[in-house]
Amino acid sequence: MRLIFALCALLLSSSVHAGAPVSSIDAFIDHELPASGAPGVEYAIVDQGDIRGGARGRTRSDGGRAITPDTPLLIGSLSKSFTALAIMQLAQSGTVDLDAGVGTYLDAFRGRASGSITLRQLLSHTSGYSTVQGNSRHGDNALRQSGLAEFIAGVSQWHPAYPPGTRWEYSNLNYHILGAVIERASGQDYASFVQRNILDPLGMADSFVSDGRKPRSTVFGNRPWFGSKRPYEMGRTDRVAAPAGGIFASANDLARYLAMMLNGKDDILSAANKAEMLRPAGKASPFYGLGWFIDADAGTAFHSGLVPGTETLATLWPARGKGAVVLVNANGGIGFGDNLQLRNGITARALGLDYAGEGARLWPKLTYMLVVLLPAVLLLILVWAWLARTRLRAKSGVAGTFSLWFPLFAMIGLTAVLTILVPRMFGGSLATLLLYQPDFAMAMVATAVLGPLWAIFRLCLAYGGRSAAPRGSS
């Protein structure tokens, strides 16, 4: 949950340069993990097919068990690369055509303008669906009881925000739809298809797919909470979210997955199709392939993941036969307790790259402090309004009336900004922010409530006192 879900990963390509030794990873983690506030981190490195994993910390901010490279965590949007791989497997077998419209496979889209959106456009985020559309159902618990087919029946009536094929915009909705295509084309539910055709053949024994049930092992994440982290337990998994962000995997298992993508062999997918996934998908998608972000200058492909409680980053360097994956069992805070430097620093060292760090990140910190302190400020000026009620009642004339009423309209505008505009800047709704950044979002909600309340309280003090005065003197 950032302005674009992979923004954190994109920063990596602009801040690393060749040189750093792999042996510095553990020392870096020992220094950076406490600074991030995350309870634990696990990582794995692929180098010419060889895999090495490591971990530090624990599963929960209040204790839990030791985290290891075999601890499964929800990997978020990195799951999209698995969905893309599944579609490529179906295309390789001739079951689907990447350039056919989605209406060819899903009856709900048939006869609609959106039915002409191709599978390739969905894979490359050039379908025209927006980030906000893709995040619009976050926090909808009813979805966890339904399946992809029911969800798609509803979203098939939505109109893309932009003409298909004309621009790139990251949207979870693209991969929800692709998950439904996999189910219809294969005759299997999404979880079963991925398990049988990807996880099992690769020996990913600690990994599994969200299937609507409680995870078979106790998997915890942690979320920011006013300078600390609090455990987050999701309960039932979400079948609808699975193709876009619902796969659980360990660092070692993901290393096996990256090794397959790097081996240049025909196995669960042909080498040619693997290479196609790791190339820009077209003119409208110069930095995204089929399920992977692409840095053509650096020769790397990568994808981040962000879900409530965990953050992930996987990177491929095909020319060197190297890859790295980092799983952090906490969401980074805004400015404070950020995981970005932890994930990028481990990745850089794993690939043998220099890393200069993320700097002071002053603006996110100032933004966080401003939002978190606003409710306290509003409470103080509400008390001040009571203490200054005599002066409020004395206001008169045009200037006085303006000074009494303007704060109400200003606070209504501020409420709209905090509950509508700011969440959209993060690519979702207020419910989305409450899931990923509960402390920040709750401070926004408190401000949105207290601001108009303060303004109304002032008006009541001003006009209520005036009407009471004649009665008291008679």
C-alpha positions in Angstrom: 0.0 0.0 0.0 1.9 2.9 -1.3 1.2 5.3 -4.1 2.1 2.5 -6.4 2.5 -0.9 -4.6 6.0 -1.4 -6.0 7.4 2.1 -5.4 9.6 0.8 -2.6 11.2 -1.7 -5.0 11.7 0.9 -7.7 13.9 2.9 -5.3 16.3 0.0 -5.3 17.4 0.4 -8.9 18.3 4.0 -8.3 20.3 3.5 -5.2 22.6 0.6 -5.7 25.9 0.2 -7.6 28.4 -2.7 -8.0 30.7 -3.6 -5.3 29.4 -4.7 -1.8 30.3 -8.2 -0.5 27.6 -10.8 0.4 29.3 -11.5 3.7 28.1 -8.2 5.1 24.4 -9.2 5.1 24.2 -10.5 8.7 26.1 -7.5 10.1 23.9 -5.2 8.2 20.7 -6.9 9.6 22.0 -6.8 13.1 22.3 -3.0 12.7 19.2 -2.3 10.6 16.6 -4.6 12.1 16.3 -2.8 15.4 16.1 0.5 13.5 13.3 -0.7 11.3 11.3 -1.9 14.3 10.4 -5.1 12.5 10.3 -8.2 14.8 12.0 -10.4 12.2 13.4 -10.8 8.7 14.3 -13.8 6.5 16.2 -13.8 3.2 17.7 -16.1 0.6 20.2 -15.8 -2.1 20.5 -17.6 -5.4 23.9 -17.7 -7.1 24.2 -20.0 -10.2 21.6 -22.3 -8.7 23.1 -22.5 -5.3 20.8 -21.3 -2.5 21.8 -19.8 0.9 19.3 -18.5 3.4 19.4 -16.6 6.7 17.1 -15.0 9.2 17.0 -12.8 12.3 14.4 -12.1 14.9 11.0 -13.5 15.9 7.6 -14.0 14.5 5.8 -11.5 16.7 6.6 -8.0 18.1 5.5 -9.4 21.5 7.6 -12.6 21.3 6.5 -15.6 19.4 9.0 -18.1 18.0 12.3 -17.6 16.2 11.9 -16.8 12.5 13.8 -19.0 10.0 14.4 -19.0 6.2 11.7 -21.7 6.2 9.0 -19.7 7.9 6.1 -19.0 5.5 4.8 -15.4 5.3 2.2 -13.9 3.1 4.2 -12.5 0.1 1.8 -10.0 -1.2 2.1 -8.7 -4.7 5.0 -11.0 -5.4 2.2 -13.5 -5.9 1.4 -11.8 -9.2 4.5 -13.4 -10.7 3.1 -16.8 -9.8 -0.2 -15.9 -11.5 1.6 -14.7 -14.5 3.6 -18.0 -14.6 0.4 -20.0 -14.4 -1.1 -18.0 -17.4 2.1 -18.6 -19.3 1.9 -22.3 -18.6 -1.7 -22.3 -20.0 -0.6 -20.3 -23.0 2.3 -22.7 -23.6 -0.1 -25.6 -23.7 -2.4 -23.8 -26.1 -5.2 -23.5 -23.5 -5.3 -19.7 -23.7 -4.0 -17.0 -26.1 -2.3 -14.0 -24.5 -3.7 -11.7 -27.2 -7.3 -12.9 -26.9 -9.9 -10.8 -25.1 -10.8 -11.8 -21.5 -14.4 -12.2 -22.8 -13.2 -15.3 -24.7 -12.7 -17.1 -21.3 -15.1 -15.4 -18.9 -18.8 -15.2 -19.6 -19.3 -12.3 -17.3 -17.2 -10.1 -19.7 -18.7 -11.4 -22.9 -20.5 -8.7 -24.9 -19.0 -5.9 -22.8 -16.5 -3.4 -24.0 -14.1 -4.6 -21.2 -14.3 -8.1 -22.7 -11.8 -7.0 -25.4 -9.1 -6.4 -22.8 -6.4 -9.0 -23.6 -4.7 -11.3 -21.2 -1.4 -9.6 -22.2 -2.8 -6.2 -21.2 -3.9 -7.7 -17.8 -0.5 -9.2 -17.2 1.3 -6.0 -18.0 -1.1 -3.6 -16.2 -2.1 -1.9 -19.4 -5.7 -2.9 -19.2 -6.9 0.6 -18.3 -8.0 -0.4 -14.8 -6.7 2.0 -12.1 -4.8 1.4 -8.9 -7.8 2.7 -6.9 -10.2 0.3 -8.7 -7.8 -2.5 -7.8 -7.8 -1.6 -4.2 -11.5 -0.6 -3.8 -12.5 -3.9 -2.1 -9.8 -3.9 0.5 -11.3 -4.6 4.0 -14.4 -6.2 2.5 -14.8 -9.3 4.8 -17.7 -10.6 2.7 -15.3 -11.3 -0.2 -13.5 -13.9 1.9 -16.6 -16.0 1.9 -17.0 -15.8 -1.9 -14.9 -17.1 -4.8 -13.3 -15.5 -7.8 -16.2 -16.2 -10.1 -18.6 -14.3 -7.8 -16.2 -11.4 -7.5 -15.6 -11.2 -11.2 -19.4 -11.2 -11.9 -19.5 -7.9 -10.1 -16.4 -6.3 -11.4 -17.1 -7.2 -15.0 -19.7 -4.3 -14.9 -17.0 -1.8 -14.1 -15.6 0.4 -16.8 -11.8 0.8 -17.1 -10.5 4.2 -16.0 -8.5 4.5 -19.3 -8.7 3.1 -22.8 -7.1 -0.4 -22.7 -3.5 -0.5 -24.1 -2.9 3.3 -23.8 -1.1 3.6 -20.5 0.4 1.7 -17.6 -1.1 1.7 -14.2 -0.7 -0.9 -11.5 -4.0 -2.5 -10.5 -4.7 -5.6 -8.4 -7.9 -6.0 -10.4 -5.9 -7.2 -13.4 -4.6 -10.2 -11.5 -8.0 -11.0 -9.9 -9.4 -11.3 -13.4 -6.4 -13.5 -14.5 -7.0 -15.8 -11.5 -10.6 -16.3 -12.7 -9.3 -17.0 -16.2 -7.0 -19.7 -14.8 -9.9 -21.3 -13.0 -12.1 -21.3 -16.0 -9.5 -22.4 -18.5 -8.0 -25.2 -16.3 -11.1 -26.4 -14.6 -9.3 -26.2 -11.2 -9.6 -23.6 -8.5 -6.7 -21.1 -8.4 -5.1 -22.5 -5.3 -5.1 -26.1 -6.6 -3.6 -25.1 -10.0 -0.7 -23.2 -8.5 -0.1 -25.9 -5.9 0.0 -28.7 -8.5 1.8 -26.9 -11.3 4.2 -24.6 -9.5 4.7 -25.2 -5.8 4.8 -29.0 -5.8 7.1 -29.4 -8.9 9.6 -26.9 -7.4 9.6 -28.5 -4.0 8.2 -25.5 -2.3 7.0 -27.6 0.7 6.6 -24.7 3.1 4.5 -22.6 0.7 0.7 -22.6 0.1 -2.0 -20.5 -1.5 -4.9 -18.7 0.2 -8.0 -20.9 -0.1 -10.5 -19.3 2.3 -9.4 -21.3 5.3 -7.2 -20.5 8.3 -3.5 -21.0 7.4 -2.3 -24.5 8.2 0.5 -23.0 10.3 0.4 -20.0 12.6 1.5 -17.1 10.4 1.8 -13.7 12.0 2.5 -10.3 10.6 2.9 -7.0 12.5 1.7 -3.5 11.8 2.9 0.0 12.8 1.4 1.4 16.0 2.7 4.8 17.1 6.4 4.1 17.1 6.1 0.4 17.7 4.7 -2.7 16.0 1.6 -4.7 17.0 0.9 -8.3 15.9 -1.7 -8.8 13.1 -3.4 -12.1 12.6 -5.5 -12.4 9.5 -7.6 -15.4 10.5 -9.2 -16.9 7.4 -7.3 -16.5 4.1 -8.8 -14.6 1.2 -9.5 -16.6 -1.9 -10.3 -13.6 -4.0 -7.0 -11.9 -3.1 -4.9 -15.0 -3.9 -4.0 -14.3 -7.5 -2.9 -10.7 -6.7 -1.4 -11.1 -3.3 -2.4 -14.3 -1.5 0.4 -16.8 -1.7 2.3 -17.8 1.5 6.0 -18.7 1.0 9.3 -18.9 2.9 12.5 -17.3 1.8 14.1 -20.7 0.9 11.1 -21.7 -1.1 11.1 -18.4 -3.0 14.8 -19.0 -3.7 13.9 -22.3 -5.4 11.3 -20.3 -7.5 13.9 -17.7 -8.5 16.4 -20.4 -9.4 13.9 -21.8 -11.8 13.4 -18.4 -13.4 17.1 -18.0 -13.7 18.2 -21.5 -14.9 17.7 -21.0 -18.7 16.1 -24.4 -18.9 12.8 -25.8 -20.2 11.1 -27.2 -17.1 7.7 -26.1 -15.7 7.9 -23.3 -18.3 10.1 -23.0 -21.4 13.2 -20.9 -21.2 11.8 -18.7 -24.0 8.6 -18.0 -22.1 10.6 -17.2 -18.9 12.6 -14.7 -20.9 9.5 -13.2 -22.3 8.2 -12.6 -18.8 11.3 -10.7 -17.9 11.2 -8.3 -20.9 9.2 -5.0 -21.1 5.7 -6.0 -22.4 5.4 -3.2 -24.9 5.5 0.6 -25.5 2.8 1.3 -22.9 4.7 -0.8 -20.4 8.4 0.0 -20.7 9.3 -1.0 -17.2 7.0 -3.9 -16.6 7.0 -7.4 -18.2 4.6 -10.2 -17.5 4.3 -10.3 -13.7 7.7 -8.6 -13.1 9.0 -5.0 -12.9 11.9 -4.5 -15.3 15.0 -2.3 -15.0 16.4 -2.6 -18.5 19.5 -0.4 -17.7 20.5 -2.6 -14.8 19.4 -5.8 -16.4 17.3 -6.8 -13.4 13.7 -7.8 -12.8 12.0 -7.5 -9.4 8.7 -7.3 -7.6 7.8 -6.1 -4.1 4.9 -7.3 -2.0 2.9 -5.3 0.6 0.0 -6.8 2.6 -1.2 -6.1 6.1 1.6 -7.4 8.4 4.4 -8.2 5.9 6.6 -6.7 3.1 8.6 -8.5 0.6 11.1 -7.9 -2.3 12.4 -10.4 -4.8 15.0 -9.5 -7.4 16.4 -11.4 -10.4 19.7 -10.7 -12.3 19.5 -13.1 -15.2 22.8 -12.2 -16.8 24.7 -13.1 -13.6 22.5 -16.0 -12.6 21.8 -14.2 -9.3 18.7 -13.6 -7.3 17.6 -12.5 -3.9 14.5 -12.4 -1.8 13.8 -10.6 1.5 10.7 -11.1 3.7 10.0 -8.8 6.6 7.2 -9.7 9.0 6.0 -6.1 9.6 4.7 -3.2 7.7 7.0 -0.2 7.7 5.7 3.0 9.3 5.5 6.3 7.5 8.9 7.9 8.0 9.5 6.1 11.3 10.2 2.3 11.5 10.5 2.1 7.8 11.5 -1.3 6.2 12.7 0.1 2.9 16.3 0.4 3.9 16.3 -3.1 5.5 14.9 -4.7 2.3 17.0 -2.8 -0.2 20.2 -3.1 1.9 19.9 -6.9 2.1 19.1 -7.2 -1.6 22.1 -5.0 -2.6 24.5 -7.0 -0.5 23.1 -10.3 -1.7 23.7 -9.3 -5.3 27.1 -7.8 -4.6 26.1 -4.2 -4.9 26.9 -1.0 -3.1 24.0 0.7 -1.3 24.0 4.2 0.0 20.8 4.0 2.1 17.6 5.9 1.9 18.7 9.1 3.6 16.9 11.0 6.4 13.4 10.6 4.7 12.5 13.9 6.3 9.2 14.6 4.5 7.5 11.3 5.4 8.5 11.9 9.0 7.2 15.4 9.0 3.9 14.2 7.4 3.5 11.5 10.0 4.2 13.8 12.9 1.8 16.4 11.6 -1.1 14.0 11.2 -0.5 12.2 14.5 -0.3 15.5 16.5 -3.3 17.1 14.9 -5.9 15.4 17.1 -4.1 16.6 20.2 -3.9 20.2 18.8 -7.6 20.1 18.0 -8.5 19.0 21.5 -6.4 21.9 22.9 -8.1 24.5 20.8 -11.5 23.0 21.7 -10.6 23.7 25.3 -9.4 27.1 24.4 -12.7 27.8 22.6 -14.5 27.2 25.9 -12.1 29.5 27.8 -12.5 32.2 25.2 -16.3 31.9 24.8 -16.9 35.5 25.9 -14.8 36.8 23.1 -16.6 34.4 20.6 -20.0 35.8 21.7 -18.7 39.4 21.2 -17.9 38.8 17.5 -20.2 40.8 15.2 -20.5 42.3 11.8 -19.3 40.8 8.6 -15.8 40.1 9.8 -17.0 38.6 13.0 -19.5 36.3 11.2 -16.8 35.2 8.8 -14.4 34.4 11.6 -17.1 32.3 13.3 -18.2 30.3 10.2 -15.1 30.0 8.1 -13.5 27.3 10.5 -16.5 25.1 9.9 -16.1 25.1 6.1 -12.3 24.8 6.4 -12.7 21.7 8.7 -15.3 20.1 6.4 -12.7 20.6 3.6 -10.0 19.1 5.7 -12.2 16.1 6.5 -12.7 15.5 2.8 -9.0 15.8 2.1 -8.2 13.3 4.9 -10.9 10.7 4.1 -10.9 10.9 0.3 -7.9 12.7 -1.2 -5.1 11.4 1.0 -6.2 7.7 0.7 -6.4 8.0 -3.0 -2.8 9.4 -3.0 -1.9 6.1 -1.4 -3.8 4.2 -4.1 -6.8 3.1 -2.1 -9.5 4.0 0.3 -9.5 4.9 4.0 -10.3 1.2 4.7 -7.0 0.4 2.9 -5.0 2.8 5.0 -6.6 1.4 8.2 -5.4 -2.1 7.2 -1.8 -1.1 6.4 -1.1 1.9 8.5 -3.6 1.7 11.4 -1.9 4.4 13.6 -1.6 6.9 10.8 -5.1 6.2 9.5 -6.7 6.4 13.0 -5.0 9.8 13.6 -6.6 10.9 10.3 -10.0 9.7 11.4 -9.7 11.4 14.7 -8.7 14.7 13.0 -11.6 14.3 10.5 -14.0 14.0 13.5 -12.5 16.5 15.9 -12.1 19.3 13.3 -15.7 19.8 12.4 -16.7 19.1 16.0 -14.4 21.9 17.2 -15.9 24.3 14.6 -19.5 23.4 15.6 -18.7 23.7 19.3 -17.4 27.3 18.6 -20.6 28.2 16.9 -22.7 26.8 19.7 -20.7 28.7 22.2 -21.0 31.9 20.2 -24.6 31.9 19.3 -25.9 29.9 22.3 -24.5 32.4 24.7 -26.0 35.3 22.8 -29.5 33.9 22.9 -29.2 33.1 26.6 -28.1 36.6 27.6 -31.5 38.4 27.1 -33.3 35.7 29.1 -30.8 35.9 31.9 -31.3 39.8 32.2 -35.1 39.8 32.1 
